[in-house]
């Protein structure tokens, strides 16, 4: 399901997390939900009248499971540059690995 929350800005409801579609110079997907949200992303884009192949770029706010989880499932139909910053970009490129979340002490 998608809800237009401002002119040209849609919230794609992925259950407990959200992704957004922003119409700018190209349709932009902001974040991509969890690995289990492929249907929600595709359905939300459809509700907003956008085909996945029309997405011109993906912006990731950060690299967490609930923000990048379904990116791999959306390819090859999603053929757009993915923008991330710093450590998060290094994770996407495979230069770094995610932290395990286990703290030893």
VENBEL-V392315 format. One record per run of one state. SS is the DSSP state (H for helix, E for strand, C for the rest). FROM is the first residue (numbers start at 1). LEN is the number of residues. If there is no record, write none. Layout:
BEGIN
[[SS	FROM	LEN] [SS	FROM	LEN]]
END
This chain:
BEGIN
[[C	1	1] [E	2	5] [C	7	2] [E	9	6] [C	15	2] [E	17	7] [C	24	3] [E	27	4] [C	31	7] [H	38	10] [C	48	4] [H	52	3] [C	55	2] [E	57	3] [C	60	5] [H	65	4] [C	69	2] [H	71	4] [C	75	6] [E	81	3] [C	84	2] [H	86	8] [C	94	12]]
END
